[in-house]
Amino acid sequence: MTTRSGPVLAGISRRTAEDHDLLHLLAEVRSARAANQVTRGAPRRGSAPSSDASRLAASLTAYARALESYRLPVPPAIRDELRLLRAIP
């Protein structure tokens, strides 16, 4: 059985700065989502919003702004999640 690693590796060199920026921001969104999920499952110690929720809102905002700056559409799920996070006191 042969593997086809050539085309995959060739595609990496064709990525643009925008791709790298967006991939980095998306990784931060995923990390913030995971941290927020862990925090939401832990017992609450007061009514103050968690820093993980703030981190998630900030990372989603940065990702949405980057998409807009590259003239790419912001997925409806991200817009909705931002709207929900902003509505939570």
For each residue, the residues with C-beta under 8 A, 3 or more apart:
1:
2:
3:
4: 7 8
5: 8 9
6: 9 10
7: 4 10 11
8: 4 5 11 12
9: 5 6 12 13
10: 6 7 13 14
11: 7 8 14 15
12: 8 9 15
13: 9 10
14: 10 11
15: 11 12 19 20
16: 19 20
17: 20 21
18: 21 22 70
19: 15 16 22 23
20: 15 16 17 23 24
21: 17 18 24 25 66
22: 18 19 25 26 63 66 67 70
23: 19 20 26 27
24: 20 21 27 28
25: 21 22 28 29 59 62 63 66
26: 22 23 29 30 63
27: 23 24 30 31
28: 24 25 31 32 59 62 63
29: 25 26 32 33 56 59 60 63
30: 26 27 33 34
31: 27 28 34 35 59
32: 28 29 35 36 52 55 56 58 59 60
33: 29 30 36 37 56
34: 30 31 37 38
35: 31 32 38 39 52 55 56
36: 32 33 39 40 50 52 53 55 56
37: 33 34 40 41
38: 34 35 41 42 52
39: 35 36 42 50 52 53
40: 36 37 50
41: 37 38
42: 38 39
43:
44: 47
45:
46:
47: 44
48:
49: 53 54 88 89
50: 36 39 40 53 54
51: 54 55
52: 32 35 36 38 39 55 56
53: 36 39 49 50 56 57 85 88
54: 49 50 51 57 58
55: 32 35 36 51 52 58 59
56: 29 32 33 35 36 52 53 59 60 85
57: 53 54 60 61 82 85 86
58: 32 54 55 61 62
59: 25 28 29 31 32 55 56 62 63
60: 29 32 56 57 63 64 78 81 82 85
61: 57 58 64 65 82
62: 25 28 58 59 65 66
63: 22 25 26 28 29 59 60 66 67 78
64: 60 61 67 68 74 78 79 82
65: 61 62 68 69
66: 21 22 25 62 63 69 70
67: 22 63 64 70 72 73 74
68: 64 65 71 72 74
69: 65 66
70: 18 22 66 67
71: 68
72: 67 68
73: 67
74: 64 67 68 78 79
75: 78 79
76: 79 80
77: 80 81
78: 60 63 64 74 75 81 82
79: 64 74 75 76 82 83
80: 76 77 83 84
81: 60 77 78 84 85
82: 57 60 61 64 78 79 85 86
83: 79 80 86 87
84: 80 81 87 88
85: 53 56 57 60 81 82 88
86: 57 82 83
87: 83 84
88: 49 53 84 85
89: 49
